[in-house]
C-alpha cells in the first residue's frame, strides 16, 4: 500500500506547492467573489501560505540530495508551523467572549500608509476585533480553523520528506 503513494520528495514538494497555491486561490475567491474582506490575521496567514509554497516550489525545482531535502523539509515545516501559530491565535480570538475581544483597529490601508513597519507587523500578527468575527464555516469550523489544519498537514508533509528516501532521485 505504501508503495502506491511512494513518490520521490521532488513530487511531494511540488504537490505541497500546488496545495499552497490552491489555498491562496481559495482566499482570493472568498475575497473577490464572495466579498469577504480579510482581517490582519487572514493576511498574515496568506503570507505564511505563500512562504511555505515558495519553499516547496524551490525544493521541487532544485531537486536536492538527501541533505538538501532535509534542509528544505525543516524550512518548509518552520514556515508552515509559523502559519499554524498565526491560525491558532486567530481561532483563539474567535472563541473569546465578546467582552474580551480586542478593539477594532484602523483599516489595513491606513496602517500600511501611516504606521512604522514594526507597528504594522505587530498589528498583522496580533489581530484586532475584526479577526474575532466568523464570516464563514464548513462543518462547524471557521476558515482559520481549516487553515490551521492545512498548515499542520503541510508541516507534516514537509517533515515526512526527511524519511522519504528514494533511490531513483534524479
MILUM-473090 format. One line per field, with one value per residue (C-alpha): residue number from 1; x, y, z. Coordinates in pm, whole numbers, plus 50000, padded with zeros to 5 digits. Example, Ala and Ser with C-alpha at 12.3 -4.5 7.8 and 13.67 -1.06 7.14 Angstrom:
pado: c(1:2)
c1: c(51230:51367)
c2: c(49550:49894)
c3: c(50780:50714)
This chain:
pado: c(1:2:3:4:5:6:7:8:9:10:11:12:13:14:15:16:17:18:19:20:21:22:23:24:25:26:27:28:29:30:31:32:33:34:35:36:37:38:39:40:41:42:43:44:45:46:47:48:49:50:51:52:53:54:55:56:57:58:59:60:61:62:63:64:65:66:67:68:69:70:71:72:73:74:75:76:77:78:79:80:81:82:83:84:85:86:87:88:89:90:91:92:93:94:95:96:97:98:99:100:101:102:103:104:105:106:107:108:109:110:111:112:113:114:115:116:117:118:119:120:121:122:123:124:125:126:127:128:129:130:131:132:133:134:135:136:137:138:139:140:141:142:143:144:145:146:147:148:149:150:151:152:153:154:155:156:157:158:159:160:161:162:163:164:165:166:167:168:169:170)
c1: c(50000:50275:50446:50144:50199:50579:50676:51016:51047:51055:50699:50578:50730:50564:50231:50274:50334:50013:49828:49954:49853:49508:49473:49573:49326:49051:49139:49119:48783:48638:48771:48692:48392:48220:48310:48468:48722:49034:49135:49501:49544:49393:49651:49928:49811:49814:50172:50267:50098:50288:50620:50555:50461:50778:50991:50812:50849:51220:51271:51082:51268:51606:51564:51842:52023:51916:52096:51919:51585:51628:51705:51408:51183:51280:51243:50903:50789:50908:50716:50405:50426:50462:50141:49983:50075:49902:49597:49591:49582:49301:49095:49160:49035:48722:48645:48686:48375:48251:48362:48723:48762:49023:48910:48889:49184:49217:49191:49490:49540:49566:49807:50033:50050:50079:50239:50602:50687:50726:50379:50227:50382:50270:49913:49922:50037:49831:49496:49212:48845:48782:48962:48710:48422:48327:48202:48215:48202:48218:48118:48114:48474:48571:48810:49104:49039:49055:49367:49524:49453:49605:49921:49959:49917:50175:50423:50369:50409:50730:50883:50788:51027:51320:51233:51104:51425:51406:51694:51556:51624:51737)
c2: c(50000:50248:50172:50325:50665:50649:50937:51095:51405:51633:51534:51569:51918:52018:51875:52080:52388:52316:52277:52617:52779:52619:52769:53112:53078:52991:53301:53514:53354:53432:53788:53889:53671:53617:53965:53855:54120:53965:54077:54134:53775:53642:53840:53710:53354:53414:53537:53223:53006:53193:53148:52777:52740:52915:52680:52383:52522:52589:52243:52081:52271:52229:51853:51834:51537:51392:51660:51931:51754:51755:52128:52212:51986:52163:52508:52412:52283:52601:52827:52607:52599:52978:52993:52742:52970:53263:53046:52931:53293:53363:53067:53174:53528:53385:53188:53478:53606:53928:54147:54022:54074:54345:54671:54700:54888:55120:54975:54793:55051:55328:55121:55045:55412:55576:55343:55234:54886:54736:54856:54726:54381:54380:54456:54190:53925:54016:54074:54312:54286:54230:53898:53767:53780:53447:53505:53151:52797:52447:52152:52388:52505:52859:52944:52997:52652:52493:52695:52568:52212:52287:52430:52122:51897:52099:52079:51703:51661:51859:51667:51330:51403:51356:50985:50958:50828:50721:50564:50695:51064:51231)
c3: c(50000:50090:49759:49582:49744:49748:49523:49530:49750:49445:49351:49712:49738:49411:49532:49852:49637:49442:49772:49887:49560:49594:49942:49810:49522:49770:49973:49659:49571:49913:49899:49542:49453:49788:49917:50247:50346:50503:50852:50951:51071:50746:50551:50779:50716:50342:50366:50561:50297:50027:50212:50263:49897:49786:49999:49843:49489:49531:49682:49395:49127:49294:49341:49603:49751:50087:50288:50088:50120:50497:50496:50274:50481:50802:50643:50499:50836:51010:50771:50797:51178:51188:50986:51226:51517:51345:51274:51636:51752:51507:51628:51989:51915:51756:52071:52315:52493:52325:52618:52589:52214:52141:51987:51612:51471:51174:50825:50682:50407:50668:50879:50584:50485:50828:51082:51107:50977:51325:51433:51110:51157:51521:51414:51141:51388:51694:51526:51603:51685:51315:51350:51604:51355:51197:50841:50706:50841:50699:50916:51214:51171:51073:50795:51037:51188:50843:50767:51091:50978:50636:50796:51017:50713:50517:50806:50828:50452:50467:50757:50609:50321:50559:50575:50220:50073:49714:49530:49200:49274:48956)
